[in-house]
């Protein structure tokens, strides 16, 4: 990748992401005249814009919220910034910006690429756009539930109130997007993206792996609700390539103003990092002497002075000493140059381990152990640390419940790097089983299962179905 080219691209599209979705009338699923996806745009620009818009949503609000809900992070006792997260006190206003950025920004850009690329013969761009559409629609559905899909982005056809599709139909639609995208992969003579593809720089073999991994996740996530559908998808994926060890689908950021990691930039604006370790993850890392803790949290050591985790919601519940010991989230997690990860090799390998174990109990071991090694390698763990976790603390032979082992270790491994993905998956597996925040405003014992819809939808979309209860399970978890 040519860094200078990427810097120029980021500088332009930072403005698009931050300000390009300011039109309020049709904020959610319709064409924004301020967005760079206007008809005279080049699809190269739209590709970069879509990737960075997804990264800004995933790496800022979703990363922060996921960190609290997956019980990785909690509130610094001397601050109040994230009290509502620990209280599970969400409303539609919390989703307005991200909903607009995804629909009027990223998804509108991707639709434009498909339309213009299909006309111009830019088949590889069309394929990439369809793969990213599938990723984004699944993510939005996994966060909110039923969402506009089949009628989304049809304002130019006169439909400014798209219906909300059922999650099962959205999942089927995402599979079709991937299958359709595969058909658009170009020949050797087809134009391929360059630096404007900030994720893979036009490496179509990596985009195929990305698409296969998204499809694998679609299969795994619905496996409890629709086992026959999941099994059929897994059979289709037999023998294909997935994102693997040393490979990551990520959007890069740099140490220049306007080009920094979005969560870092948000924290820099406050001048202080108010995220500290939750006791939930801290106890696990301490109990198993997990050396990855030193990558995840500042000053993490082992023995008597391990991670000083705070009980989830203790600060927000009130009466918690502001001077109590705590361990902050590390700069290796919240740093200016930290990339935003869409899919990591670690996540992919854990998905593969679960798929193999589902198809034939016992077959998941190799992928499970490879996932652990990949996670430890990413965190800079040495050989001795790897041996400790593989052969003792997190050994495959330590339990006969291998599905629970995979789910637990996936949760540990994604700490700080893919917070929203971790929270989504814990709702499916109920592993680990969380104790609600001490500051929870929900019924006793209840945990949030979704994020409310954008409140702008309530007035902009006549087909808005109404807000669901925060405790209503997602379709794929209701079995």
N, C-alpha and C positions, 0 to 999 in steps of 0.2 A: 504494500500500500504506500502511495506517495503521501507523506504526512502534510506537505504544504497544500496539496490539492484538497485533502480532507479538512484542514483548518479553514480554508476558504468556504468550503461547502457548509461546515458547521456554523460558521459565522452568519451566513445567510439564513440557514434554517432554524437557528436558535430564535431569530425574530419571528419566523413563521410559526413555530411551536408556541411561543409565548404570547404572540399577539394576533396570529392569523385566524383565530376562532372567536373573535370578539363579537361577531354579529349575533344578536340575541333572538331574532324572530324565529328562525328555524335552526336553532342551535344544535340540535341533536343529530339529525339524519339527512340533512339537506345541504345543497351546495352553498358555500359561503363565498361571496364575491371577493372577500379579502384573502381567500386561500389561494396558494400558488397553483392549485389544480385547475385554474381557469383554462379555457380552451386553447389559448396560445402558449401554454407552458410546454416545456420539453419533458418527456417522461424520465429523463435522467434526473431532473430536479425533483420530480415527484417521488422517485424511488428513495432518494436520500431523505426527503421530507418525511415520508411515511415511516422510515426506519427510526429516525430521531424522534418523531412524535410518539411512537410506541415506547421508545426508551424513556422519554420524559415522564410518561404516565407510569410505566412499570417501575422505573428507578427512583421515583420521588414519592408521590402519595401512596401508591400500591406497596412500595417497599417499606415505607414507614408503618402503614396500617397493618400489613402482613406481619411485620416484626412484633407488634403488640399482640395480635390475635393468635399467632403461632407460639406465643409466650417465649420469644427470644429476648425481647426488650421490654422495659417498663420505664416509668417516668423518673427522672432525676428528682429526688425529694425536695430540693430547693426551688423547683420550677413548676409551672402549671400548664405548659404548652400542650401536652398530650393527655390531659386528664380525661377528656371525652373518649379517647381511644380505650383507656383502661376502664371507663365506666360503661362501655358499649353504648354510648349515647350518640347515635348517628341519625342524621336526617338527610333528605334529598339534596339539600344545599351542599352537603359534603361531596356529592358526586357530580355536580354541575360541570366543573372545569374538565374533569377527566372524560366524562361522557362526550362533551363537545370536542375535545381534542381527538378522541378516538373516531367518532363518527364524522364530524365535519372536517377533521384533519386527516388522520391516517387512512381510514377506510375510503374517504372520498378520493384521496390521492391514488390509492390502489385501484379503485374502480376506473379512474381516468387512465391509468397505465394499461389496464385490460382493454378498455375501449380503443384507445389510440394505438396501442401496440398490436392489437388484432388487425386494425386497418392498415398499419404501416409494415406489418410483417415482422415486428420485433418479438419473435416468439419466446425468447428467453426471458425478456422483461415480463411478458404475460404470465409465464410459468411462476416466476418469483412472486409476482403480485398475488396470484391465486394462493400460493403457499402462505404468504403473510396474511391474506384475508382469513384463511382457515385458522391460523394461529390467533388472530385478534378476535374473531367472533367467538371462538371457544373460550378465550380468556374473559371476555365480557360476560358471556353466559355463565361461566363458573363463578364470577363475582356477584352478578345480579340475579340470575335465573333466566326466565323467558325475556327475550329482547327482540327488537326489530331485526329481521334477517331477510326474509324473502321479498319484502317490500321496502327495505331500507334504501335510502339514497335515490329516491324516485321523484324528487320534487320537480325535475324538468319534465316529467310525464304527468304532472298535476297531482301527484299523491304526496301531500304534506303531512299526512297522518298515517304512517305505516302501522300495520298490525304487529302485535307481539307474537312471535312464533314460540312454540313449545320447545323446551331444551332438547328433547329427543330428536325433533325435526331439525334443529340447528346442528346437532351432532352429525346427523345424516348429511346435511348440507355441507358441512365442513369436510367430511370424507369425499364428497363429490368434487368440491373445489380442489382437493389434493389430486384426485384421480384425473380431473380435467387438466390441471397444471402439468401433470406428467406428460400428457399428450402434446403439450406446447413446447417441451424441451427441444431446442433447435438442433439442426444438423451442425456439422463442423463449420459450415459457411455462415451460420446465423450470427448476427451481432451479439456480443456479450457485453455486459456492463463492465466498467472499470472502477475508478475510485469512488464513483457515485454510489456503488454498492458497498457501503461501509461495513457490512457484516462479513461478506465473503469475497469482495472484489471480483465478482463475476465467475467465481469457481462453481460451475454448475454441478459438479459432483458433490460439493458440500450442500448445495441447495436440495439435491435429491435426498441426501441423508437427513437434512432438516425436515423435509416433507414426510419422509418415512417415520421420523421420530414423533412428529405431531400426530400422525395417524396412529402410531403405537399408543400414544397418550390417550387419544380418543377411545381406543379399544379398551385400555386398562380402566379408565375412569368409569365407563359404563358397564364394566364386567359384572358387578353385583346386581345391577338392575336388568340388564339384557345380556345374559351370559351367552346365548346363542349368537347374537350379533357380534359380541366381542370375540368369540371363538372364530367366527368366520373372518373377521378382520385380521386376527393373528395368523390365521392360515394363509391369507393373502400376503402377509409380511414375511413369511418364512423364507429365509435365505437372502433378504435384502440387506443393504447397508444402512446403519444408523449412525448418528453422531457418537463418537467413541472416545477413548482415552486420548487426552491431549487436544481435543477438539471442542470448541465452544461457539455457539451462535450468540454473538454479543455485539453491542454497539459501543465503540470506543469513545473515550473522553480524554481531554488534555489539560495541561496546566497553563491555560491562557484564559483570560477573562471572556466569559460568554461561551466557552467550550468545556466547562468543567462538569463533572458528574452532577446530575440535577439535585440529588439529595445533599451532596456536599455544598452546592451553591445555596440551597435553602437554609442549611445550618449556618453557613458563613454569614448569611444576612442577619441572623440572630446574634452571631458572635459567640455562641456557646453550643456545645453538643449536649442536649438534654436526654439522650438515650443511654440507658444503663442496662446491665444484664439482669434479666429476670431470674429469679431463684429456680424456676422450672428447668431451664436449660443449664443454668449454673450447677445445679446439683448433679445432673447427669454427667457433665464434663468433669466435675470434681471427683465424683464417686468412681469413675472409670479412668481417672488420670489421663484424660484425652489431650494429647499435645496440640490438637487443632485449636484448643482454647486460646493459645497465645497468638494465633492469627485472627481470631474472632473478637477478642476483648483485650483492652489495654492492660498491661502489667499482670496478666494472668500467670500465676505460678501455681505450683502444686504442693501438697502437704497441708500443713496447718493454715497457710495463707493462700488458699485457692481463690476462685472467683467469689467475690462478695455479691451474690445475687440478692435482689430485693423481691419479696413476695409480690406476685402480680397484683397491681392495684393498691398496694399498701400506702404509697404516697398520696394517691388520689382519694383514698378512703379517709384521709385526715389523721392527724396525730402522730405521723411517722417523723422521727427526728431528722431534720435537714442535714445534720452532721453525721448521720449513720454511714458506716463504710459502704462503698459501692464500687462497682467495676464498670468502666465506660466501654462503649463500643469502640473497637479499634479503628485507626485510620486506614488500615488495610481493607476495611469493610466500607467505611465512610470516608473516602478520600477523593481528591480532585480528579485523579486519573483512573479511578476505578471504573471499569466498564459496566454497563448494564447488561445482564445476562438474560437472554430469552430462553435458551435451553443450554445446559452444560453437559459435558461428557459424563459428569457424575449423575445427574438426573436421568440421562438416557440409559446409563448402565443399570441403575436401579429399576427403571421401567423394564428393561430387558430381563433382569433377574426375576421380577414379579411375573412377567409373561412366561418365562421358561418354567417357573415353579407352578404356575397355573396349568400349563399344558402337561407337565410331567413332574410330580413332586420329587424333589432332590436334584433336579436339573438346574436350579437357579443358583447353585453354589458358586460356580466360576464367575458368573456375571456379578453376583453380590460382592465377592472378594475383589474383583476388578474395580467395582464402584467405590469400595472403601479405599483402595490404593489410589484411585484417581482423585478422590476428595483429599486424601492426605498429601498427595503430591501438590495439588493446588495450594494447600495451606503450608507447604514447605516443611512437612514432617520428615525427619530423617529415618533411616532404615530401622533403627532400634525402636522408634515409636511405632512404625508400621508393624513390626513383628509383635509388639505388645498388643495392639488392637486386633490384628488378624488372628493371632494364635491364642489369645487369652481373653481379653475383655469382650471383644465383639466376635468371638469365634462362631462359625457356623455350627459347630458341634456343641455349643453351649445351651442349645435349646432344640426342641422338636417342632416348635411353632415358627417355622421359617418365614411365613408371610408376615407375622408380627415383627420378626427381627428385621426384615427388609424395610418395613414401614417405619420402624423406630430409627434405624440407622439412616434412612433417607431424610427423616426430619432433622436429625443431628447434622448431617452433612450439608444441608441447604441453609443452615443458620447464617444469616447475614448476606448471603449471596443471592438467594432466590426466596425471599420471605413470603411473598404472595403465593407462589407456587406451593410452598410448604404448608401454608394455612389451608389452601384449597384441598390439598391431599389429606390433611389430618381430618377434615370434615368427612371425607369418603371412608377412611379406614378407622376413624376414632382411635388412632394410635399416634402418639400417646394419648391417654385419656386425661384431659385437662380438668383441673379444679378451677371454677370460674374466678375471675378477678374479685378481690375483696371490695372493689368499688362498683361492682356490677349493678346496673339499674334494672336488669332483667329479673324474671322470676327465679326463685331459689333453684340453683343447680343448672340453669339454662345457659347455653353458650350461643353466640351469634352464628348464624348459618349463611348469611348473605349481607350484602351492602345495599341500602335503599337505592331506588332509581333516582335519577336526576329530577329535582323538583321542577326544573324548566319544562320537563316533559308533561307535567300535569296541566299546564296551560297551552303548550304548543301542539300537543298531539291529542286529537279527539278520541283516538283509540287507546289512550293510556289506560291500562287495566287496574290501576290503583296500586298503592304500596303494599307489599307483602309483609307479614310479620318477620322480624329479624330472626326469629327462632324456627321458621319454617325451613325444613331441610331441602337441599337441592334434589332435583329429580334423581340423579344418579346415586344419591346417598339414602334415598327413601326405600329401603328394602329390608 
